[in-house]
């Protein structure tokens, strides 16, 4: 690990992208091949490849306990040490620097540790594995083991930089490396192929998810068209469900993956109809709660998430539908570089092979002007969806990228004026400021929490807010400060859902801070009654009208 630690520290100290790539290339070129493959994987901040479904199952509290034990500092309040760094790995290095000077954990031993953690059944077994590994490791080794286990190196090393590093180390084109890693979902295996000049042998692996193509937001239909001649756009409904990538093999085996590339197992009733689709395929689409020809609110669909077993009553009470909008693979032919126009034709062919109400192709229309897009947008909202996605018919599919080929238009459901009741220290560059705020609405003289947000304010505003929160702290919980309600924020959100987590009984979905309302007093914030009114309106809008039935 010594060479890895030195290189990772050097990457962290430079802001230059080219210098980061040079350091990574030098490390990968000089290590033995097996170690280089491990180093490439660990530099992504993950213990396992993207295509590997294993997890280590080690949480933050277990890591803290292992570090505290290794440092011989049990019983101490370490909140100030953590706040100094805002990172468990950096905290571990400071605590262990004087005790763990000479250790050097081999990279293969780190890989073995992660393998063993993934199969250990109890937390005690995991703790024993960490204790044994830490005993022979340096403070730097432990720092990066902890960082990898928490999933974030925080040194400015992204997977794209590791790909560039592989390109430089083995004199391969960056496009070839990127393409191979995309297909394999395994940067270590990509390195092995690059070292042998065999990147062209990389093939897509069915049942290992690809990255999802993303849409860039626009605020108005007019933004979709340039002055002069603009090609017609394919406009589709934007759904408020679960993005899903379906993999189906020739034998009928089916797996469904979420946007985070985790397997989705909560919708077993979809496996049957999906298994009857022809050939080997990968489809991109959305899973929606669906009843009476309309989508159910996401809050209903959410009731099915996280369940290892879904009984028949749940399937009947909250039925679902898979709406497909793209085809990425058909019978061993990868379609990523095929224009959307052709991918759509293939998708229609695939989906027309069977008739089942649980499967459908997304509704779409060609629009050549902003008024046509606006009409499609309003129709989508009336149908109970979030908005629309406008797509270039000649665009290829770019996994994991948010470009201009796909653009989305949606409106926030509403805004509320709320009061800040608590603030927490952030992470990374915000570890020293109170940037994550909890906010509330009024119910008489009471303040009832309804959500939490951390985006929307500038660094200057956050720094100023931190001073106010520290000055108005009622209870200092270390990481979290309960503050006197003084600050008023305007927050936007997508919808409201019932929640037992907050005293108000509600939670805002996807809240974001629009601005600080210095023009409003605490007495003027929105009330619980207003939230209940908006929630009732939301429910009513989501019910089918007589016209829709």
Secondary structure by P-SEA (a helix, b strand, c coil): caaaaaaaaaaaacccaaaaaaaaaaaaaaccaaaaaaaaaaaacccccccccccccccaaaaaaaaaaaaccccccaaaaaaacccaaaaaaaacccccccccccaaaaaaaaaaaaacccaaaaaaaaaaaaaaccaaaaaaaaaaaaccccccccaaaaaaaaaaaccccaaaaaaaaaaaccaaaaaaaaaacccccbbbbcccccbbbbbbbbcccccccccccccccbbbbbbcccbbbbbbcccbbbbbbccccccccccccaaaaaaaccccbbbbbbbbbccccccccccccccccccccccaaaaaabbbbbbbcccccccccccccccaaaaaaaaaaaaaccccccccccbbbbbccaaaaaaaaaaaaaacccbbbbbccccccccccccccbbbbbbbcccccccccbbbbbcccccccccbbbbccccccbbbbcccccccccaaaaaaaaaaaaaaccccccccccccccbbbbbbbcbbbbbccccccccccccccccccccccccccccaaaaaaaaaaaaaaaccccccc
